[in-house]
Amino acid sequence: MKKTAIIYGSSVGNTRFVAEKIHKAIPEAALISAESIKAKDLEGFDVYILGTSTWGVGQLQDDFETFVEDFLTLDLSQKTIALFGLGDQQTYPDTFCDGMGKLYELLAPKGPRFVGQWPGDDYDFSESRAFKDGMFVGLPLDEDNEPDLTDGRISEWVSQVMNELKL
Ligand SMILES: Cc1cc2nc3c(=O)[nH]c(=O)nc-3n(C[C@H](O)[C@H](O)[C@H](O)COP(=O)(O)O)c2cc1C
């Protein structure tokens, strides 16, 4: 398997909880908290699975915001990136998982290959910066309202990402 890092930012633990589940599905990957890592220590990885929750109104999680500034200094042109995001579609239907969308917008100009785009049919939201050209840019998860759907979504998404990585 390509050398893979799962990197997450989490304020009250939901994104960490989900990152641990993704790690269970991909145990060969390294699991890293965004608050404890410098970008230069991540240069040796081929694939980054990046997860952030959304805070404020549509903002990146705090640790992830600091991390991503540093991460953007890396050459990402030969790297592959999969995104996952935590949000609350009931309380924030107009900014659902915007943090993941913002993350995508910051990374896209650096030219990585993105995998793990995900359909929106199964969600109930009005607007999301993470929903582009009819698909989510990564996997949205809602631990506040739909925790029972998380395991199934992760399992399907990880299979999809693994298949895309073989292409
Ligand atoms: C003050 C506050 C603001 C939030 N803003 C948003 C938002 O704009 N969009 C969204 O989808 N979720 C929003 N959320 C929901 C969180 O992203 C969600 O609870 C998430 O699971 C938290 O993950 P974490 O514990 O990993 O940080 C907000 C939650 C709080 C408490």
The ligand as a Gaussian input file, in Angstrom:
#p B3LYP/6-31G(d) Opt

LIG

0 1
 C      -20.304000      26.767000      17.817000
 C      -20.439000      25.695000      16.771000
 C      -20.402000      26.051000      15.429000
 C      -20.550000      25.061000      14.435000
 N      -20.596000      25.428000      13.096000
 C      -20.867000      24.482000      12.159000
 C      -21.042000      24.851000      10.795000
 O      -20.961000      26.021000      10.393000
 N      -21.308000      23.852000       9.894000
 C      -21.426000      22.530000      10.271000
 O      -21.679000      21.674000       9.426000
 N      -21.260000      22.161000      11.570000
 C      -20.989000      23.105000      12.520000
 N      -20.848000      22.728000      13.837000
 C      -20.958000      21.294000      14.203000
 C      -19.599000      20.614000      14.413000
 O      -18.808000      20.677000      13.246000
 C      -19.845000      19.164000      14.793000
 O      -20.452000      19.101000      16.054000
 C      -18.612000      18.292000      14.779000
 O      -18.992000      16.942000      14.945000
 C      -17.578000      18.670000      15.834000
 O      -16.437000      17.859000      15.619000
 P      -15.120000      17.918000      16.537000
 O      -15.508000      17.481000      17.893000
 O      -14.205000      16.934000      15.906000
 O      -14.562000      19.306000      16.464000
 C      -20.693000      23.701000      14.827000
 C      -20.712000      23.357000      16.190000
 C      -20.604000      24.340000      17.148000
 C      -20.690000      23.932000      18.610000

